[in-house]
Amino acid sequence: MRFINWIKGGIDLEVLFDLQNVRKVYRMGDERIMALDDVSLTFEKGKIYCLLGTSGSGKSTLLNMLAGLEKPTSGTILFKGKPLEKLSETQLALYRQRYIGFVFQSYNLLPTLSALENVTLPLIFRKIPKKKRTSAARAMLKAVGLANRYRHKPSELSGGQQQRVSIARAFVNEPQVIFADEPTGNLDTKTTFEMMDLITGIARERNQTLVIVTHDTEISRYADCVISIRDGNVESILDNDAVYEPDTEEKRSDINEED
């Protein structure tokens, strides 16, 4: 294993998310389950974050609230100074459409659509003209190593190729924030590292904020900041001095389409 230095240079970065005393309580009958307990955090533009924890730790709940999919029981979540919990469902949908991209463990591709059609979906929702969205989607598929697979449907692609399509879909809209929820959970070790190199490389190149949810400490080494969560509490916050990459015989930029 090797590490590549990532010098931050002490530059003040724009705060995108500011969480203040956030609690999330689920009620199941008479039982109260504390998913998040008085969490206060900030997320800055252009940094890569990892929410690290075991199943049931609260990390996915936190991601869902940052994405506006759930609202806190108490506390506030500010996005660029505006409280997400006060937005209507219509406003939250527009927020996700404009600012957020998602990469899922299970890819979440529509099986009846081609790779190109899956990638164009976020652009359709934003009412981008067909010619422009097709051009953008093909460029994004080329960027993830699938220039010759844009006509293929998910069933005709390997797991790694399906995740590349998912990554292209997440980035095609040029969102300010990418949420990656266990993005390599269904992949083998070799493909896992390739997908992490791909996601983090694109995010760094475009100065986008990337938030990765994982239980895997090796995945966490790709992040600038690792937030460990346990039983709904922030257990530790670690700023990495280096960015992790596994040893390889080939440059990471050489992406094999056949994986």
C-alpha positions as a LaTeX table, in Angstrom:
\begin{tabular}{lrrr}
\hline
Residue & $x$ (\AA) & $y$ (\AA) & $z$ (\AA) \\
\hline
Met1 & 0.00 & 0.00 & 0.00 \\
Arg2 & 1.17 & 3.53 & $-0.66$ \\
Phe3 & 0.02 & 7.01 & 0.21 \\
Ile4 & $-0.06$ & 10.15 & $-1.90$ \\
Asn5 & 0.36 & 13.42 & $-0.06$ \\
Trp6 & $-2.62$ & 15.77 & $-0.25$ \\
Ile7 & $-1.57$ & 19.26 & 0.75 \\
Lys8 & $-4.52$ & 21.43 & 1.80 \\
Gly9 & $-2.41$ & 24.54 & 2.23 \\
Gly10 & $-4.53$ & 25.98 & 4.99 \\
Ile11 & $-7.02$ & 27.56 & 2.59 \\
Asp12 & $-10.37$ & 28.45 & 4.11 \\
Leu13 & $-13.07$ & 26.45 & 2.33 \\
Glu14 & $-16.73$ & 27.30 & 1.92 \\
Val15 & $-18.98$ & 25.51 & 4.42 \\
Leu16 & $-21.75$ & 23.70 & 2.57 \\
Phe17 & $-23.39$ & 21.84 & 5.47 \\
Asp18 & $-23.57$ & 23.02 & 9.06 \\
Leu19 & $-25.26$ & 20.61 & 11.48 \\
Gln20 & $-26.20$ & 22.02 & 14.86 \\
Asn21 & $-27.26$ & 19.70 & 17.71 \\
Val22 & $-29.02$ & 17.26 & 15.38 \\
Arg23 & $-31.04$ & 14.44 & 16.92 \\
Lys24 & $-33.05$ & 11.77 & 15.15 \\
Val25 & $-35.43$ & 9.60 & 17.13 \\
Tyr26 & $-37.52$ & 6.81 & 15.64 \\
Arg27 & $-40.61$ & 5.62 & 17.50 \\
Met28 & $-41.63$ & 1.99 & 17.28 \\
Gly29 & $-44.68$ & 1.56 & 19.47 \\
Asp30 & $-43.64$ & 2.63 & 22.95 \\
Glu31 & $-39.96$ & 2.25 & 22.12 \\
Arg32 & $-37.75$ & 5.22 & 21.20 \\
Ile33 & $-34.64$ & 4.53 & 19.13 \\
Met34 & $-32.00$ & 7.25 & 19.14 \\
Ala35 & $-30.44$ & 7.06 & 15.65 \\
Leu36 & $-28.46$ & 10.30 & 16.06 \\
Asp37 & $-27.75$ & 12.02 & 19.36 \\
Asp38 & $-26.82$ & 15.73 & 19.42 \\
Val39 & $-24.56$ & 15.71 & 16.36 \\
Ser40 & $-22.81$ & 18.94 & 15.34 \\
Leu41 & $-20.62$ & 18.89 & 12.21 \\
Thr42 & $-19.56$ & 20.96 & 9.22 \\
Phe43 & $-18.85$ & 19.82 & 5.67 \\
Glu44 & $-16.73$ & 22.02 & 3.41 \\
Lys45 & $-16.78$ & 22.46 & $-0.35$ \\
Gly46 & $-14.28$ & 20.40 & $-2.31$ \\
Lys47 & $-13.40$ & 17.94 & 0.47 \\
Ile48 & $-13.90$ & 14.20 & 0.59 \\
Tyr49 & $-15.57$ & 12.91 & 3.75 \\
Cys50 & $-16.12$ & 9.40 & 5.03 \\
Leu51 & $-18.90$ & 8.51 & 7.47 \\
Leu52 & $-17.43$ & 5.38 & 9.02 \\
Gly53 & $-19.33$ & 2.98 & 11.25 \\
Thr54 & $-20.91$ & $-0.43$ & 11.63 \\
Ser55 & $-24.46$ & $-1.30$ & 10.64 \\
Gly56 & $-26.91$ & 0.59 & 12.86 \\
Ser57 & $-24.38$ & 3.24 & 13.89 \\
Gly58 & $-26.42$ & 6.09 & 12.40 \\
Lys59 & $-24.21$ & 6.90 & 9.41 \\
Ser60 & $-26.89$ & 6.22 & 6.79 \\
Thr61 & $-29.43$ & 8.19 & 8.80 \\
Leu62 & $-27.03$ & 11.13 & 8.78 \\
Leu63 & $-26.55$ & 10.85 & 5.02 \\
Asn64 & $-30.32$ & 10.71 & 4.48 \\
Met65 & $-30.78$ & 13.92 & 6.42 \\
Leu66 & $-28.01$ & 15.70 & 4.51 \\
Ala67 & $-29.81$ & 14.63 & 1.34 \\
Gly68 & $-33.13$ & 15.93 & 2.62 \\
Leu69 & $-34.68$ & 12.46 & 2.61 \\
Glu70 & $-35.37$ & 12.62 & 6.35 \\
Lys71 & $-35.80$ & 15.51 & 8.77 \\
Pro72 & $-34.20$ & 15.74 & 12.21 \\
Thr73 & $-36.31$ & 15.30 & 15.32 \\
Ser74 & $-34.52$ & 18.35 & 16.71 \\
Gly75 & $-31.62$ & 20.58 & 15.76 \\
Thr76 & $-30.94$ & 22.15 & 12.39 \\
Ile77 & $-29.14$ & 21.26 & 9.17 \\
Leu78 & $-28.01$ & 24.28 & 7.18 \\
Phe79 & $-27.09$ & 23.96 & 3.51 \\
Lys80 & $-25.31$ & 27.13 & 2.36 \\
Gly81 & $-26.96$ & 28.86 & 5.28 \\
Lys82 & $-30.51$ & 27.64 & 4.61 \\
Pro83 & $-32.25$ & 25.17 & 6.99 \\
Leu84 & $-33.17$ & 21.98 & 5.12 \\
Glu85 & $-35.70$ & 20.91 & 7.75 \\
Lys86 & $-37.86$ & 23.93 & 6.94 \\
Leu87 & $-38.13$ & 23.17 & 3.22 \\
Ser88 & $-41.28$ & 21.63 & 1.75 \\
Glu89 & $-41.13$ & 18.29 & $-0.05$ \\
Thr90 & $-41.26$ & 20.12 & $-3.39$ \\
Gln91 & $-38.39$ & 22.38 & $-2.34$ \\
Leu92 & $-36.38$ & 19.38 & $-1.13$ \\
Ala93 & $-36.91$ & 17.63 & $-4.46$ \\
Leu94 & $-35.59$ & 20.71 & $-6.25$ \\
Tyr95 & $-32.65$ & 20.85 & $-3.82$ \\
Arg96 & $-31.66$ & 17.26 & $-4.64$ \\
Gln97 & $-32.20$ & 17.84 & $-8.35$ \\
Arg98 & $-29.96$ & 20.90 & $-8.42$ \\
Tyr99 & $-27.24$ & 20.20 & $-5.88$ \\
Ile100 & $-27.01$ & 16.45 & $-5.18$ \\
Gly101 & $-25.76$ & 13.32 & $-6.94$ \\
Phe102 & $-26.12$ & 9.77 & $-5.60$ \\
Val103 & $-24.05$ & 6.60 & $-5.97$ \\
Phe104 & $-25.73$ & 3.52 & $-4.47$ \\
Gln105 & $-24.47$ & 0.09 & $-3.43$ \\
Ser106 & $-27.07$ & $-1.62$ & $-5.61$ \\
Tyr107 & $-26.51$ & 0.76 & $-8.57$ \\
Asn108 & $-30.26$ & 1.58 & $-8.85$ \\
Leu109 & $-30.25$ & 1.55 & $-12.64$ \\
Leu110 & $-33.50$ & 1.19 & $-14.57$ \\
Pro111 & $-33.26$ & $-2.26$ & $-16.22$ \\
Thr112 & $-35.24$ & $-1.35$ & $-19.34$ \\
Leu113 & $-33.02$ & 1.63 & $-20.19$ \\
Ser114 & $-29.61$ & 1.66 & $-21.84$ \\
Ala115 & $-26.53$ & 3.02 & $-20.07$ \\
Leu116 & $-26.91$ & 6.28 & $-21.98$ \\
Glu117 & $-30.60$ & 6.61 & $-21.07$ \\
Asn118 & $-29.88$ & 5.92 & $-17.39$ \\
Val119 & $-27.23$ & 8.62 & $-17.31$ \\
Thr120 & $-29.48$ & 11.19 & $-18.99$ \\
Leu121 & $-32.24$ & 10.86 & $-16.35$ \\
Pro122 & $-31.02$ & 13.67 & $-14.03$ \\
Leu123 & $-30.78$ & 15.97 & $-17.06$ \\
Ile124 & $-34.31$ & 15.11 & $-18.18$ \\
Phe125 & $-35.61$ & 16.10 & $-14.74$ \\
Arg126 & $-33.86$ & 19.44 & $-15.15$ \\
Lys127 & $-35.45$ & 19.85 & $-18.60$ \\
Ile128 & $-32.13$ & 19.99 & $-20.44$ \\
Pro129 & $-32.68$ & 19.80 & $-24.25$ \\
Lys130 & $-32.26$ & 16.29 & $-25.67$ \\
Lys131 & $-29.23$ & 17.04 & $-27.84$ \\
Lys132 & $-27.36$ & 18.67 & $-24.97$ \\
Arg133 & $-28.18$ & 15.96 & $-22.42$ \\
Thr134 & $-27.22$ & 13.17 & $-24.83$ \\
Ser135 & $-23.88$ & 14.86 & $-25.49$ \\
Ala136 & $-23.24$ & 15.34 & $-21.77$ \\
Ala137 & $-24.19$ & 11.74 & $-20.95$ \\
Arg138 & $-21.93$ & 10.28 & $-23.65$ \\
Ala139 & $-19.04$ & 12.45 & $-22.46$ \\
Met140 & $-19.59$ & 11.23 & $-18.89$ \\
Leu141 & $-19.74$ & 7.58 & $-19.95$ \\
Lys142 & $-16.47$ & 8.10 & $-21.82$ \\
Ala143 & $-14.95$ & 9.62 & $-18.67$ \\
Val144 & $-15.80$ & 6.48 & $-16.67$ \\
Gly145 & $-14.43$ & 4.13 & $-19.33$ \\
Leu146 & $-17.67$ & 3.08 & $-21.03$ \\
Ala147 & $-17.48$ & 4.94 & $-24.33$ \\
Asn148 & $-18.36$ & 1.77 & $-26.26$ \\
Arg149 & $-21.09$ & 0.52 & $-23.92$ \\
Tyr150 & $-23.62$ & 3.31 & $-24.01$ \\
Arg151 & $-26.23$ & 1.19 & $-25.82$ \\
His152 & $-25.98$ & $-1.70$ & $-23.35$ \\
Lys153 & $-28.66$ & $-2.32$ & $-20.76$ \\
Pro154 & $-27.72$ & $-3.12$ & $-17.12$ \\
Ser155 & $-28.22$ & $-6.88$ & $-17.62$ \\
Glu156 & $-25.57$ & $-6.77$ & $-20.35$ \\
Leu157 & $-22.99$ & $-5.15$ & $-18.08$ \\
Ser158 & $-20.81$ & $-6.52$ & $-15.27$ \\
Gly159 & $-21.21$ & $-5.26$ & $-11.71$ \\
Gly160 & $-18.24$ & $-2.94$ & $-12.09$ \\
Gln161 & $-19.60$ & $-1.57$ & $-15.36$ \\
Gln162 & $-23.03$ & $-0.99$ & $-13.80$ \\
Gln163 & $-21.41$ & 0.98 & $-11.00$ \\
Arg164 & $-19.54$ & 3.06 & $-13.58$ \\
Val165 & $-22.90$ & 3.92 & $-15.14$ \\
Ser166 & $-24.18$ & 4.86 & $-11.68$ \\
Ile167 & $-21.15$ & 7.08 & $-11.14$ \\
Ala168 & $-21.65$ & 8.74 & $-14.54$ \\
Arg169 & $-25.29$ & 9.41 & $-13.66$ \\
Ala170 & $-24.30$ & 10.95 & $-10.31$ \\
Phe171 & $-21.78$ & 13.33 & $-11.86$ \\
Val172 & $-23.47$ & 14.22 & $-15.17$ \\
Asn173 & $-25.52$ & 17.03 & $-13.62$ \\
Glu174 & $-22.35$ & 18.60 & $-12.16$ \\
Pro175 & $-23.79$ & 18.68 & $-8.61$ \\
Gln176 & $-21.98$ & 20.39 & $-5.77$ \\
Val177 & $-22.30$ & 17.31 & $-3.53$ \\
Ile178 & $-22.03$ & 13.58 & $-4.24$ \\
Phe179 & $-23.37$ & 11.07 & $-1.70$ \\
Ala180 & $-21.95$ & 7.55 & $-2.07$ \\
Asp181 & $-23.72$ & 5.01 & 0.17 \\
Glu182 & $-21.56$ & 1.85 & 0.45 \\
Pro183 & $-20.63$ & 2.34 & $-3.24$ \\
Thr184 & $-18.38$ & $-0.74$ & $-3.40$ \\
Gly185 & $-20.42$ & $-3.12$ & $-1.25$ \\
Asn186 & $-21.26$ & $-5.44$ & $-4.16$ \\
Leu187 & $-17.84$ & $-5.37$ & $-5.82$ \\
Asp188 & $-14.68$ & $-7.48$ & $-5.59$ \\
Thr189 & $-11.48$ & $-6.02$ & $-4.14$ \\
Lys190 & $-9.84$ & $-5.06$ & $-7.44$ \\
Thr191 & $-12.97$ & $-3.37$ & $-8.77$ \\
Thr192 & $-13.54$ & $-1.69$ & $-5.39$ \\
Phe193 & $-10.24$ & 0.18 & $-5.63$ \\
Glu194 & $-10.91$ & 1.12 & $-9.26$ \\
Met195 & $-14.33$ & 2.53 & $-8.37$ \\
Met196 & $-12.93$ & 4.50 & $-5.43$ \\
Asp197 & $-10.16$ & 5.93 & $-7.60$ \\
Leu198 & $-12.76$ & 6.88 & $-10.19$ \\
Ile199 & $-15.21$ & 8.55 & $-7.78$ \\
Thr200 & $-12.60$ & 10.44 & $-5.78$ \\
Gly201 & $-10.64$ & 11.41 & $-8.90$ \\
Ile202 & $-13.65$ & 13.00 & $-10.59$ \\
Ala203 & $-14.70$ & 14.76 & $-7.37$ \\
Arg204 & $-11.23$ & 16.24 & $-6.84$ \\
Glu205 & $-10.92$ & 17.31 & $-10.47$ \\
Arg206 & $-14.25$ & 19.16 & $-10.27$ \\
Asn207 & $-13.80$ & 20.48 & $-6.73$ \\
Gln208 & $-16.98$ & 18.72 & $-5.57$ \\
Thr209 & $-17.80$ & 17.64 & $-2.05$ \\
Leu210 & $-17.97$ & 13.86 & $-1.73$ \\
Val211 & $-19.53$ & 12.09 & 1.28 \\
Ile212 & $-18.88$ & 8.34 & 1.42 \\
Val213 & $-20.74$ & 6.04 & 3.80 \\
Thr214 & $-18.89$ & 2.81 & 4.60 \\
His215 & $-17.97$ & 0.30 & 7.28 \\
Asp216 & $-14.65$ & $-0.44$ & 5.54 \\
Thr217 & $-11.58$ & 1.24 & 7.03 \\
Glu218 & $-9.62$ & 0.80 & 3.79 \\
Ile219 & $-12.25$ & 2.80 & 1.90 \\
Ser220 & $-12.05$ & 5.49 & 4.59 \\
Arg221 & $-8.40$ & 6.12 & 3.70 \\
Tyr222 & $-9.46$ & 7.79 & 0.49 \\
Ala223 & $-11.11$ & 10.60 & 2.45 \\
Asp224 & $-9.68$ & 13.92 & 3.60 \\
Cys225 & $-11.78$ & 13.68 & 6.75 \\
Val226 & $-13.04$ & 10.51 & 8.47 \\
Ile227 & $-16.02$ & 10.89 & 10.80 \\
Ser228 & $-16.44$ & 7.77 & 12.93 \\
Ile229 & $-19.98$ & 7.22 & 14.18 \\
Arg230 & $-21.07$ & 4.81 & 16.88 \\
Asp231 & $-24.51$ & 4.39 & 18.46 \\
Gly232 & $-25.67$ & 7.69 & 17.00 \\
Asn233 & $-22.72$ & 9.68 & 18.31 \\
Val234 & $-19.67$ & 11.13 & 16.59 \\
Glu235 & $-16.90$ & 9.07 & 18.16 \\
Ser236 & $-13.97$ & 10.80 & 16.43 \\
Ile237 & $-13.06$ & 13.11 & 13.54 \\
Leu238 & $-9.76$ & 12.40 & 11.81 \\
Asp239 & $-8.21$ & 14.64 & 9.17 \\
Asn240 & $-6.10$ & 12.44 & 6.94 \\
Asp241 & $-2.67$ & 13.81 & 6.04 \\
Ala242 & $-2.54$ & 11.57 & 3.01 \\
Val243 & $-4.84$ & 10.00 & 0.48 \\
Tyr244 & $-4.72$ & 6.21 & 0.23 \\
Glu245 & $-4.21$ & 4.28 & $-2.97$ \\
Pro246 & $-3.40$ & 0.57 & $-3.24$ \\
Asp247 & $-0.24$ & $-0.46$ & $-5.05$ \\
Thr248 & $-0.78$ & $-1.20$ & $-8.73$ \\
Glu249 & 1.42 & $-1.97$ & $-11.71$ \\
Glu250 & $-0.56$ & 0.40 & $-13.91$ \\
Lys251 & $-1.54$ & 4.03 & $-13.50$ \\
Arg252 & $-4.95$ & 4.58 & $-12.01$ \\
Ser253 & $-5.97$ & 6.71 & $-14.98$ \\
Asp254 & $-5.82$ & 3.66 & $-17.23$ \\
Ile255 & $-9.33$ & 2.28 & $-16.86$ \\
Asn256 & $-10.05$ & $-1.14$ & $-18.27$ \\
Glu257 & $-13.50$ & $-1.23$ & $-19.81$ \\
Glu258 & $-13.75$ & $-4.97$ & $-19.41$ \\
Asp259 & $-13.74$ & $-4.92$ & $-15.58$ \\
\hline
\end{tabular}
